[in-house]
């Protein structure tokens, strides 16, 4: 819980919340029924905590803070914190892997051209509850490894001749990150799954002995 959740909001904050919910519906992050329910609740919101609960899984942390707190925040300079400057991960002939403790920005663009891109989120630190991944798939594969509670939605990917195998929940549990995957998948595979023994072995190779863990049972 945030320390300012008890502070009252007025008409301007409610209006900005409604606008944010409208954008989320237009982008497919909310269904029409969800939008209707949340917009009704936003109109009746009394505190910042009320609005945070309605927006937490559809608005990135920095915009959410600006929306509710009404205070200016300097935009991050690193790639991945805006639509026009995503974190780009390209696998030409070599594989591209992210694992262990790494910071996950809200916007990523992945291109498994000839090699594979593997994103292991088990120990990752997401800065947003919504993670947007645009895939430009060629002959390589994209593998997403997520912990329990996370959601991965691949319904907006044009499959082409490749395949999409989503073995995890499409919708995140409350308070957990939601990954939205969109773009093109021409020849390779897109796989979303929970961690297995190989993932643990791969992670252990990158850790000092004192930090290694037992293999998963999956």
MDAnalysis code that builds the backbone (N, CA, C; Angstrom):
import MDAnalysis as mda
import numpy as np

u = mda.Universe.empty(654, n_residues=218, atom_resindex=np.repeat(np.arange(218), 3), trajectory=True)
u.add_TopologyAttr("name", ["N", "CA", "C"] * 218)
u.add_TopologyAttr("resid", np.arange(1, 219))
u.add_TopologyAttr("resname", ["UNK", "UNK", "UNK", "UNK", "UNK", "UNK", "UNK", "UNK", "UNK", "UNK", "UNK", "UNK", "UNK", "UNK", "UNK", "UNK", "UNK", "UNK", "UNK", "UNK", "UNK", "UNK", "UNK", "UNK", "UNK", "UNK", "UNK", "UNK", "UNK", "UNK", "UNK", "UNK", "UNK", "UNK", "UNK", "UNK", "UNK", "UNK", "UNK", "UNK", "UNK", "UNK", "UNK", "UNK", "UNK", "UNK", "UNK", "UNK", "UNK", "UNK", "UNK", "UNK", "UNK", "UNK", "UNK", "UNK", "UNK", "UNK", "UNK", "UNK", "UNK", "UNK", "UNK", "UNK", "UNK", "UNK", "UNK", "UNK", "UNK", "UNK", "UNK", "UNK", "UNK", "UNK", "UNK", "UNK", "UNK", "UNK", "UNK", "UNK", "UNK", "UNK", "UNK", "UNK", "UNK", "UNK", "UNK", "UNK", "UNK", "UNK", "UNK", "UNK", "UNK", "UNK", "UNK", "UNK", "UNK", "UNK", "UNK", "UNK", "UNK", "UNK", "UNK", "UNK", "UNK", "UNK", "UNK", "UNK", "UNK", "UNK", "UNK", "UNK", "UNK", "UNK", "UNK", "UNK", "UNK", "UNK", "UNK", "UNK", "UNK", "UNK", "UNK", "UNK", "UNK", "UNK", "UNK", "UNK", "UNK", "UNK", "UNK", "UNK", "UNK", "UNK", "UNK", "UNK", "UNK", "UNK", "UNK", "UNK", "UNK", "UNK", "UNK", "UNK", "UNK", "UNK", "UNK", "UNK", "UNK", "UNK", "UNK", "UNK", "UNK", "UNK", "UNK", "UNK", "UNK", "UNK", "UNK", "UNK", "UNK", "UNK", "UNK", "UNK", "UNK", "UNK", "UNK", "UNK", "UNK", "UNK", "UNK", "UNK", "UNK", "UNK", "UNK", "UNK", "UNK", "UNK", "UNK", "UNK", "UNK", "UNK", "UNK", "UNK", "UNK", "UNK", "UNK", "UNK", "UNK", "UNK", "UNK", "UNK", "UNK", "UNK", "UNK", "UNK", "UNK", "UNK", "UNK", "UNK", "UNK", "UNK", "UNK", "UNK", "UNK", "UNK", "UNK", "UNK", "UNK", "UNK", "UNK", "UNK", "UNK", "UNK", "UNK", "UNK", "UNK", "UNK"])
u.atoms.positions = np.array([
    [0.842, -1.208, 0.000],
    [0.000, 0.000, 0.000],
    [0.868, 1.247, 0.000],
    [0.535, 2.248, -0.818],
    [1.268, 3.498, -0.854],
    [0.863, 4.381, 0.311],
    [1.815, 5.198, 0.754],
    [1.560, 6.035, 1.924],
    [0.536, 7.130, 1.661],
    [0.281, 7.465, 0.375],
    [-0.674, 8.534, 0.068],
    [-2.011, 7.993, -0.435],
    [-2.252, 6.684, -0.294],
    [-3.498, 6.096, -0.793],
    [-4.733, 6.692, -0.130],
    [-4.581, 7.249, 1.071],
    [-5.744, 7.771, 1.797],
    [-6.146, 9.165, 1.355],
    [-5.299, 9.847, 0.559],
    [-5.587, 11.226, 0.169],
    [-6.747, 11.289, -0.812],
    [-7.563, 12.309, -0.655],
    [-8.748, 12.474, -1.487],
    [-8.397, 12.947, -2.888],
    [-9.232, 12.557, -3.857],
    [-9.075, 13.017, -5.235],
    [-10.301, 13.836, -5.619],
    [-10.125, 14.630, -6.684],
    [-11.216, 15.456, -7.170],
    [-11.574, 15.124, -8.603],
    [-12.366, 15.994, -9.213],
    [-12.829, 15.754, -10.582],
    [-11.696, 15.645, -11.600],
    [-10.622, 16.470, -11.522],
    [-9.543, 16.342, -12.514],
    [-8.866, 14.968, -12.479],
    [-8.609, 14.447, -11.279],
    [-7.970, 13.132, -11.176],
    [-8.886, 12.033, -11.707],
    [-10.179, 12.145, -11.404],
    [-11.127, 11.142, -11.913],
    [-11.192, 11.191, -13.438],
    [-11.167, 12.404, -14.005],
    [-11.229, 12.540, -15.451],
    [-9.996, 11.941, -16.117],
    [-8.805, 12.180, -15.541],
    [-7.589, 11.605, -16.114],
    [-7.604, 10.086, -16.003],
    [-8.197, 9.564, -14.926],
    [-8.311, 8.113, -14.792],
    [-9.224, 7.535, -15.872],
    [-10.328, 8.222, -16.144],
    [-11.252, 7.773, -17.193],
    [-10.565, 7.781, -18.561],
    [-9.747, 8.801, -18.820],
    [-9.026, 8.870, -20.089],
    [-8.032, 7.712, -20.217],
    [-7.354, 7.392, -19.104],
    [-6.404, 6.275, -19.126],
    [-7.123, 4.949, -19.362],
    [-8.285, 4.783, -18.758],
    [-9.056, 3.557, -18.975],
    [-9.534, 3.475, -20.422],
    [-9.893, 4.611, -20.994],
    [-10.318, 4.623, -22.386],
    [-9.191, 4.212, -23.325],
    [-7.981, 4.676, -23.051],
    [-6.840, 4.272, -23.875],
    [-6.572, 2.776, -23.730],
    [-6.711, 2.273, -22.512],
    [-6.478, 0.845, -22.269],
    [-7.487, -0.004, -23.042],
    [-8.729, 0.433, -23.099],
    [-9.736, -0.305, -23.878],
    [-9.412, -0.243, -25.367],
    [-9.012, 0.927, -25.862],
    [-8.699, 1.082, -27.283],
    [-7.518, 0.211, -27.694],
    [-6.584, -0.018, -26.777],
    [-5.399, -0.827, -27.063],
    [-5.619, -2.310, -26.778],
    [-6.812, -2.669, -26.347],
    [-7.114, -4.071, -26.092],
    [-6.684, -4.561, -24.735],
    [-6.313, -3.671, -23.826],
    [-5.893, -4.085, -22.489],
    [-7.091, -4.326, -21.563],
    [-8.237, -3.799, -21.941],
    [-9.464, -4.011, -21.181],
    [-10.578, -4.411, -22.140],
    [-11.434, -5.315, -21.701],
    [-12.630, -5.623, -22.473],
    [-13.661, -4.514, -22.258],
    [-14.707, -4.519, -23.066],
    [-15.753, -3.503, -22.916],
    [-16.409, -3.596, -21.542],
    [-16.667, -4.825, -21.075],
    [-17.296, -4.987, -19.763],
    [-16.382, -4.489, -18.649],
    [-15.082, -4.791, -18.759],
    [-14.142, -4.320, -17.737],
    [-14.059, -2.802, -17.726],
    [-14.052, -2.235, -18.937],
    [-14.017, -0.770, -19.019],
    [-15.245, -0.152, -18.355],
    [-16.406, -0.697, -18.644],
    [-17.636, -0.158, -18.058],
    [-17.601, -0.226, -16.537],
    [-17.155, -1.369, -16.001],
    [-17.105, -1.538, -14.549],
    [-16.109, -0.574, -13.909],
    [-14.932, -0.477, -14.535],
    [-13.896, 0.370, -13.937],
    [-14.195, 1.859, -14.096],
    [-14.792, 2.235, -15.216],
    [-15.119, 3.653, -15.394],
    [-16.193, 4.086, -14.406],
    [-17.159, 3.205, -14.137],
    [-18.164, 3.532, -13.119],
    [-17.510, 3.704, -11.752],
    [-16.571, 2.812, -11.442],
    [-15.879, 2.900, -10.152],
    [-15.000, 4.142, -10.087],
    [-14.386, 4.533, -11.221],
    [-13.531, 5.724, -11.233],
    [-14.345, 6.985, -10.953],
    [-15.552, 7.030, -11.475],
    [-16.401, 8.213, -11.247],
    [-16.777, 8.351, -9.775],
    [-16.782, 7.225, -9.065],
    [-17.149, 7.244, -7.640],
    [-15.933, 7.223, -6.715],
    [-14.724, 7.229, -7.288],
    [-13.510, 7.117, -6.475],
    [-13.380, 8.309, -5.531],
    [-12.937, 8.012, -4.321],
    [-12.754, 9.065, -3.329],
    [-11.287, 9.342, -3.025],
    [-10.433, 8.320, -3.144],
    [-9.033, 8.465, -2.749],
    [-8.092, 8.026, -3.873],
    [-6.809, 8.355, -3.714],
    [-5.798, 7.912, -4.664],
    [-5.704, 6.384, -4.677],
    [-5.894, 5.779, -3.522],
    [-5.864, 4.323, -3.460],
    [-6.949, 3.694, -4.312],
    [-8.134, 4.329, -4.328],
    [-9.219, 3.823, -5.173],
    [-8.811, 3.823, -6.641],
    [-8.177, 4.903, -7.097],
    [-7.780, 4.995, -8.495],
    [-6.616, 4.067, -8.813],
    [-5.691, 3.925, -7.893],
    [-4.556, 3.021, -8.124],
    [-5.049, 1.598, -8.377],
    [-6.023, 1.168, -7.596],
    [-6.539, -0.180, -7.764],
    [-7.176, -0.406, -9.119],
    [-7.749, 0.650, -9.712],
    [-8.402, 0.529, -11.019],
    [-7.414, 0.581, -12.173],
    [-6.241, 1.195, -11.946],
    [-5.311, 1.451, -13.035],
    [-4.024, 0.648, -12.963],
    [-3.778, -0.031, -11.851],
    [-2.466, -0.628, -11.603],
    [-2.026, -1.613, -12.672],
    [-2.964, -2.370, -13.279],
    [-2.565, -3.392, -14.253],
    [-2.691, -2.926, -15.698],
    [-2.988, -1.620, -15.917],
    [-3.091, -1.135, -17.301],
    [-2.289, 0.138, -17.543],
    [-1.690, 0.704, -16.506],
    [-0.905, 1.932, -16.645],
    [0.461, 1.707, -16.039],
    [1.528, 2.038, -16.779],
    [2.887, 1.876, -16.279],
    [3.110, 2.759, -15.055],
    [4.058, 2.390, -14.168],
    [4.234, 3.095, -12.899],
    [4.452, 4.595, -13.019],
    [5.293, 5.058, -13.968],
    [5.561, 6.493, -14.052],
    [4.314, 7.281, -14.450],
    [3.592, 6.884, -15.522],
    [2.347, 7.590, -15.831],
    [1.318, 7.497, -14.708],
    [1.267, 6.344, -14.031],
    [0.312, 6.199, -12.939],
    [0.627, 7.187, -11.822],
    [1.898, 7.351, -11.510],
    [2.287, 8.283, -10.459],
    [1.916, 9.711, -10.859],
    [2.203, 10.052, -12.122],
    [1.856, 11.390, -12.587],
    [0.347, 11.609, -12.571],
    [-0.394, 10.584, -12.953],
    [-1.844, 10.694, -13.052],
    [-2.477, 10.972, -11.700],
    [-2.049, 10.230, -10.686],
    [-2.696, 10.322, -9.379],
    [-2.071, 11.392, -8.495],
    [-0.735, 11.418, -8.474],
    [-0.071, 12.364, -7.588],
    [-0.077, 13.776, -8.173],
    [-0.157, 13.878, -9.514],
    [-0.181, 15.191, -10.120],
    [1.128, 15.930, -10.022],
    [2.257, 15.202, -9.872],
    [3.564, 15.819, -9.734],
    [4.416, 15.458, -10.939],
    [5.231, 16.387, -11.441],
    [6.061, 16.101, -12.617],
    [7.130, 15.077, -12.300],
    [7.365, 14.190, -13.249],
    [8.400, 13.171, -13.094],
    [9.270, 13.196, -14.345],
    [10.588, 13.246, -14.176],
    [11.494, 13.242, -15.317],
    [11.426, 11.897, -16.024],
    [11.234, 11.872, -17.334],
    [11.144, 10.596, -18.047],
    [12.470, 9.854, -18.006],
    [12.449, 8.536, -17.837],
    [13.681, 7.762, -17.850],
    [14.366, 7.865, -19.201],
    [15.695, 7.820, -19.197],
    [16.456, 7.948, -20.429],
    [16.793, 6.594, -21.045],
    [16.741, 5.527, -20.268],
    [17.094, 4.214, -20.788],
    [16.042, 3.733, -21.780],
    [16.449, 2.915, -22.774],
    [15.470, 2.346, -23.701],
    [14.466, 1.459, -22.965],
    [13.239, 1.444, -23.477],
    [12.229, 0.565, -22.912],
    [11.165, 1.265, -22.096],
    [11.269, 2.594, -21.952],
    [10.314, 3.302, -21.113],
    [9.352, 4.177, -21.908],
    [9.333, 3.993, -23.236],
    [8.359, 4.706, -24.066],
    [8.112, 3.892, -25.326],
    [6.961, 4.143, -25.958],
    [6.592, 3.423, -27.171],
    [7.625, 3.636, -28.279],
    [8.135, 4.869, -28.399],
    [9.027, 5.182, -29.513],
    [10.485, 4.856, -29.222],
    [10.802, 4.346, -28.050],
    [12.181, 3.969, -27.726],
    [12.174, 2.685, -26.903],
    [11.768, 1.554, -27.516],
    [11.697, 0.289, -26.771],
    [13.082, -0.308, -26.542],
    [13.162, -1.248, -25.622],
    [14.366, -2.043, -25.455],
    [14.386, -3.082, -26.572],
    [15.384, -3.029, -27.453],
    [15.454, -3.899, -28.622],
    [16.425, -5.047, -28.352],
    [15.937, -6.274, -28.537],
    [16.753, -7.474, -28.367],
    [16.718, -8.244, -29.680],
    [17.867, -8.359, -30.328],
    [17.952, -8.995, -31.645],
    [18.855, -10.218, -31.584],
    [18.392, -11.326, -32.145],
    [19.198, -12.543, -32.255],
    [19.428, -12.827, -33.729],
    [20.623, -12.460, -34.216],
    [20.962, -12.715, -35.605],
    [21.242, -14.193, -35.806],
    [22.512, -14.576, -35.615],
    [22.857, -15.998, -35.665],
    [23.150, -16.534, -34.277],
    [23.429, -15.652, -33.327],
    [23.646, -16.052, -31.943],
    [22.367, -15.831, -31.144],
    [22.183, -16.656, -30.110],
    [20.999, -16.519, -29.264],
    [21.131, -15.314, -28.341],
    [19.994, -14.735, -27.992],
    [19.927, -13.616, -27.052],
    [19.118, -14.062, -25.845],
    [19.717, -13.956, -24.639],
    [19.068, -14.457, -23.428],
    [19.098, -13.407, -22.329],
    [17.995, -13.297, -21.610],
    [17.918, -12.503, -20.387],
    [17.465, -13.431, -19.275],
    [18.225, -13.501, -18.193],
    [17.868, -14.363, -17.074],
    [18.459, -13.799, -15.799],
    [18.076, -14.388, -14.680],
    [18.538, -13.885, -13.393],
    [17.790, -12.622, -13.010],
    [18.448, -11.762, -12.269],
    [17.830, -10.523, -11.807],
    [18.103, -9.421, -12.833],
    [17.109, -9.139, -13.648],
    [17.238, -8.067, -14.625],
    [15.986, -7.211, -14.613],
    [16.150, -5.941, -14.892],
    [15.041, -4.995, -14.853],
    [14.279, -5.046, -16.168],
    [12.988, -5.280, -16.068],
    [12.141, -5.405, -17.257],
    [11.388, -4.097, -17.464],
    [11.703, -3.367, -18.536],
    [10.955, -2.130, -18.811],
    [9.590, -2.450, -19.416],
    [8.721, -1.460, -19.550],
    [7.370, -1.719, -20.068],
    [7.310, -2.046, -21.556],
    [8.307, -1.602, -22.352],
    [8.215, -1.750, -23.800],
    [9.458, -2.448, -24.352],
    [9.248, -3.608, -24.986],
    [10.342, -4.362, -25.585],
    [10.018, -4.678, -27.040],
    [11.075, -4.761, -27.838],
    [10.952, -5.205, -29.217],
    [11.965, -6.322, -29.428],
    [11.504, -7.506, -29.782],
    [12.393, -8.653, -29.933],
    [12.368, -9.141, -31.373],
    [13.553, -9.519, -31.864],
    [13.673, -9.956, -33.250],
    [14.498, -11.239, -33.299],
    [13.855, -12.413, -33.185],
    [14.570, -13.680, -33.371],
    [14.726, -13.970, -34.859],
    [15.808, -13.485, -35.436],
    [16.004, -13.588, -36.884],
    [16.475, -14.979, -37.273],
    [17.733, -15.299, -36.917],
    [18.240, -16.649, -37.147],
    [18.460, -17.387, -35.851],
    [18.736, -16.631, -34.775],
    [18.899, -17.213, -33.454],
    [17.636, -17.082, -32.635],
    [17.702, -17.560, -31.395],
    [16.539, -17.545, -30.502],
    [16.664, -16.434, -29.461],
    [15.534, -15.894, -29.057],
    [15.470, -14.944, -27.949],
    [14.743, -15.624, -26.801],
    [15.411, -15.697, -25.642],
    [14.799, -16.305, -24.458],
    [14.781, -15.282, -23.339],
    [13.600, -15.012, -22.813],
    [13.423, -14.069, -21.721],
    [12.906, -14.832, -20.505],
    [13.753, -14.955, -19.496],
    [13.390, -15.649, -18.262],
    [13.038, -14.593, -17.220],
    [11.762, -14.556, -16.832],
    [11.276, -13.522, -15.914],
    [11.189, -13.997, -14.463],
    [11.680, -15.197, -14.165],
    [11.483, -15.776, -12.833],
    [12.085, -14.901, -11.744],
    [13.302, -14.395, -11.946],
    [13.951, -13.531, -10.965],
    [14.000, -12.085, -11.417],
    [13.276, -11.766, -12.480],
    [13.324, -10.418, -13.038],
    [12.594, -9.420, -12.142],
    [12.907, -8.149, -12.363],
    [12.283, -7.065, -11.609],
    [11.490, -6.202, -12.597],
    [10.192, -6.444, -12.752],
    [9.392, -5.622, -13.669],
    [9.096, -4.261, -13.062],
    [9.176, -3.226, -13.875],
    [8.872, -1.882, -13.381],
    [7.437, -1.499, -13.705],
    [6.721, -2.364, -14.395],
    [5.334, -2.098, -14.758],
    [4.530, -3.389, -14.657],
    [3.252, -3.261, -14.369],
    [2.380, -4.429, -14.337],
    [1.884, -4.808, -15.730],
    [2.178, -3.985, -16.722],
    [1.866, -4.321, -18.105],
    [3.163, -4.243, -18.911],
    [3.539, -5.348, -19.556],
    [4.760, -5.418, -20.347],
    [4.366, -5.685, -21.794],
    [4.702, -4.759, -22.671],
    [4.324, -4.853, -24.079],
    [5.525, -5.346, -24.886],
    [5.372, -6.491, -25.562],
    [6.448, -7.067, -26.364],
    [6.001, -7.120, -27.822],
    [6.727, -6.411, -28.685],
    [6.488, -6.471, -30.123],
    [7.517, -7.430, -30.706],
    [7.055, -8.471, -31.380],
    [7.956, -9.480, -31.934],
    [8.009, -9.354, -33.450],
    [9.247, -9.404, -33.966],
    [9.477, -9.458, -35.407],
    [10.193, -10.775, -35.663],
    [9.411, -11.856, -35.710],
    [9.980, -13.195, -35.778],
    [10.284, -13.624, -37.197],
    [11.445, -14.190, -37.380],
    [11.825, -14.739, -38.688],
    [11.992, -16.253, -38.530],
    [13.257, -16.735, -38.554],
    [13.489, -18.177, -38.438],
    [13.769, -18.608, -37.008],
    [14.027, -17.654, -36.118],
    [14.330, -17.987, -34.727],
    [13.082, -18.111, -33.876],
    [13.288, -18.556, -32.638],
    [12.189, -18.751, -31.696],
    [12.223, -17.698, -30.592],
    [11.060, -17.422, -30.040],
    [10.941, -16.575, -28.861],
    [10.391, -17.429, -27.722],
    [11.138, -17.492, -26.609],
    [10.729, -18.277, -25.445],
    [10.558, -17.341, -24.264],
    [9.385, -17.371, -23.654],
    [9.079, -16.564, -22.471],
    [8.871, -17.502, -21.294],
    [9.692, -17.367, -20.264],
    [9.597, -18.195, -19.061],
    [9.109, -17.305, -17.926],
    [7.935, -17.611, -17.390],
    [7.335, -16.735, -16.383],
    [7.022, -17.515, -15.111],
    [7.014, -16.845, -13.959],
    [6.615, -17.505, -12.715],
    [5.102, -17.578, -12.592],
    [4.649, -18.333, -11.611],
    [3.211, -18.437, -11.339],
    [2.626, -17.051, -11.076],
    [1.418, -16.838, -11.564],
    [0.729, -15.575, -11.342],
    [0.818, -14.618, -12.510],
    [1.890, -14.750, -13.312],
    [2.025, -13.882, -14.469],
    [1.069, -14.338, -15.577],
    [0.718, -13.404, -16.463],
    [-0.119, -13.734, -17.603],
    [0.578, -13.382, -18.899],
    [0.355, -14.189, -19.939],
    [0.932, -13.930, -21.262],
    [-0.182, -14.039, -22.293],
    [-0.448, -12.942, -22.983],
    [-1.479, -12.912, -24.020],
    [-0.799, -12.833, -25.381],
    [-1.000, -13.856, -26.217],
    [-0.382, -13.903, -27.549],
    [-1.414, -13.785, -28.668],
    [-2.614, -13.373, -28.339],
    [-3.701, -13.376, -29.322],
    [-3.508, -12.360, -30.437],
    [-2.591, -11.401, -30.258],
    [-2.402, -10.366, -31.269],
    [-1.184, -10.616, -32.151],
    [-0.669, -11.826, -32.152],
    [0.469, -12.166, -33.001],
    [-0.036, -12.778, -34.301],
    [0.478, -12.288, -35.436],
    [0.202, -12.915, -36.734],
    [1.127, -14.116, -36.870],
    [0.551, -15.325, -36.892],
    [1.344, -16.550, -36.747],
    [2.197, -16.866, -37.961],
    [1.751, -16.634, -39.160],
    [2.513, -17.014, -40.337],
    [2.684, -18.524, -40.403],
    [3.898, -18.978, -40.755],
    [4.170, -20.406, -40.821],
    [4.708, -20.949, -39.504],
    [4.934, -20.086, -38.539],
    [5.420, -20.531, -37.234],
    [4.282, -21.014, -36.357],
    [4.602, -21.334, -35.124],
    [3.594, -21.816, -34.184],
    [3.644, -20.997, -32.907],
    [2.524, -20.984, -32.190],
    [2.419, -20.299, -30.910],
    [1.941, -21.302, -29.873],
    [2.732, -21.489, -28.826],
    [2.404, -22.453, -27.777],
    [2.392, -21.721, -26.434],
    [1.206, -21.353, -26.011],
    [1.064, -20.643, -24.734],
    [0.623, -21.630, -23.661],
    [1.531, -21.977, -22.765],
    [1.264, -22.971, -21.735],
    [1.067, -22.346, -20.362],
    [0.823, -21.048, -20.332],
    [0.595, -20.360, -19.064],
    [-0.744, -19.638, -19.145],
    [-1.150, -19.050, -18.046],
    [-2.409, -18.309, -18.015],
    [-2.331, -17.098, -18.941],
    [-3.397, -16.858, -19.691],
    [-3.425, -15.690, -20.564],
    [-3.634, -14.402, -19.778],
    [-4.265, -14.508, -18.641],
    [-4.574, -13.327, -17.829],
    [-3.860, -13.431, -16.493],
    [-3.166, -12.384, -16.120],
    [-2.399, -12.383, -14.878],
    [-3.314, -12.378, -13.659],
    [-2.829, -12.974, -12.582],
    [-3.531, -12.885, -11.304],
    [-3.426, -11.455, -10.792],
    [-4.374, -11.016, -9.974],
    [-4.330, -9.638, -9.457],
    [-2.985, -9.314, -8.810],
    [-2.427, -8.176, -9.196],
    [-1.163, -7.734, -8.630],
    [0.065, -8.299, -9.311],
    [-0.105, -9.141, -10.339],
    [1.015, -9.735, -11.068],
    [1.107, -9.130, -12.473],
    [2.305, -9.151, -13.074],
    [2.486, -8.547, -14.394],
    [1.732, -9.285, -15.497],
    [1.264, -8.507, -16.455],
    [0.599, -9.025, -17.648],
    [1.482, -8.730, -18.856],
    [1.878, -9.769, -19.595],
    [2.674, -9.611, -20.804],
    [1.745, -9.659, -22.012],
    [1.817, -8.625, -22.851],
    [1.043, -8.559, -24.089],
    [2.025, -8.708, -25.249],
    [1.839, -9.752, -26.060],
    [2.728, -10.012, -27.195],
    [1.973, -9.725, -28.477],
    [2.579, -8.963, -29.374],
    [1.967, -8.668, -30.656],
    [3.058, -8.589, -31.714],
    [2.667, -8.585, -32.978],
    [3.636, -8.511, -34.059],
    [3.497, -9.679, -35.014],
    [4.626, -10.127, -35.577],
    [4.629, -11.167, -36.599],
    [5.561, -12.306, -36.204],
    [5.153, -13.522, -36.571],
    [5.952, -14.714, -36.324],
    [5.965, -15.540, -37.612],
    [7.012, -15.390, -38.411],
    [6.995, -15.943, -39.759],
    [7.288, -17.442, -39.802],
    [8.445, -17.862, -39.282],
    [8.838, -19.262, -39.390],
    [9.095, -19.927, -38.041],
    [9.507, -19.179, -37.063],
    [9.880, -19.762, -35.773],
    [8.687, -20.011, -34.868],
    [8.992, -20.399, -33.640],
    [7.963, -20.669, -32.634],
    [7.979, -19.589, -31.563],
    [6.810, -19.324, -31.004],
    [6.688, -18.505, -29.800],
    [6.161, -19.417, -28.702],
    [6.916, -19.520, -27.624],
    [6.558, -20.417, -26.523],
    [6.519, -19.615, -25.222],
    [5.424, -19.725, -24.507],
    [5.306, -19.146, -23.169],
    [5.069, -20.301, -22.203],
    [5.892, -20.409, -21.158],
    [5.784, -21.546, -20.245],
    [6.324, -21.179, -18.870],
    [6.066, -22.080, -17.923],
    [6.631, -21.943, -16.592],
    [8.035, -22.558, -16.576],
    [8.863, -22.260, -15.567],
    [10.251, -22.750, -15.561],
    [10.324, -24.264, -15.399],
    [11.383, -24.844, -15.979],
    [11.634, -26.274, -15.846],
    [13.065, -26.501, -15.345],
    [13.501, -27.743, -15.323],
    [14.827, -28.076, -14.800],
    [15.948, -27.417, -15.610],
    [15.780, -27.375, -16.925],
    [16.821, -26.772, -17.747],
    [16.984, -25.292, -17.436],
    [15.876, -24.592, -17.199],
    [15.958, -23.170, -16.875],
    [16.749, -22.952, -15.594],
    [16.510, -23.813, -14.594],
    [17.243, -23.699, -13.339],
    [18.718, -23.992, -13.550],
    [19.026, -25.011, -14.341],
    [20.416, -25.342, -14.638],
    [21.102, -24.189, -15.357],
    [20.405, -23.595, -16.319],
    [20.970, -22.483, -17.075],
    [21.234, -21.288, -16.168],
    [20.291, -21.032, -15.262],
    [20.469, -19.924, -14.330],
    [21.624, -20.196, -13.380],
    [21.734, -21.415, -12.879],
    [22.807, -21.758, -11.943],
    [24.184, -21.568, -12.553],
    [24.302, -21.801, -13.836],
    [25.593, -21.622, -14.501],
    [26.070, -20.179, -14.412],
    [25.113, -19.245, -14.335],
    [25.465, -17.830, -14.298],
    [25.612, -17.289, -12.877],
    [25.367, -18.122, -11.866],
    [25.417, -17.685, -10.474],
    [26.618, -18.275, -9.748],
    [27.125, -17.595, -8.721],
    [28.151, -18.206, -7.872],
    [27.554, -19.376, -7.099],
    [28.368, -20.345, -6.684],
    [27.850, -21.552, -6.016],
    [26.940, -21.268, -4.828],
    [27.238, -20.217, -4.061],
    [26.450, -19.931, -2.857],
    [25.023, -19.499, -3.169],
    [24.754, -19.064, -4.405],
    [23.432, -18.576, -4.764],
    [22.641, -19.552, -5.627],
    [23.207, -20.712, -5.898],
    [22.532, -21.666, -6.770],
    [21.361, -22.334, -6.053],
    [20.386, -22.749, -6.811],
    [19.163, -23.330, -6.255],
    [18.930, -24.735, -6.782],
    [18.014, -25.399, -6.152],
    [17.663, -26.748, -6.599],
    [16.828, -26.689, -7.859],
    [16.911, -27.727, -8.702],
    [16.108, -27.738, -9.924],
    [14.624, -27.737, -9.621],
    [13.857, -27.120, -10.531],
    [12.402, -27.143, -10.411],
    [11.900, -28.569, -10.691],
    [10.715, -28.885, -10.179],
    [10.150, -30.226, -10.346],
    [9.372, -30.366, -11.642],
    [9.139, -29.268, -12.351],
    [8.339, -29.346, -13.590],
    [9.085, -30.132, -14.662],
])
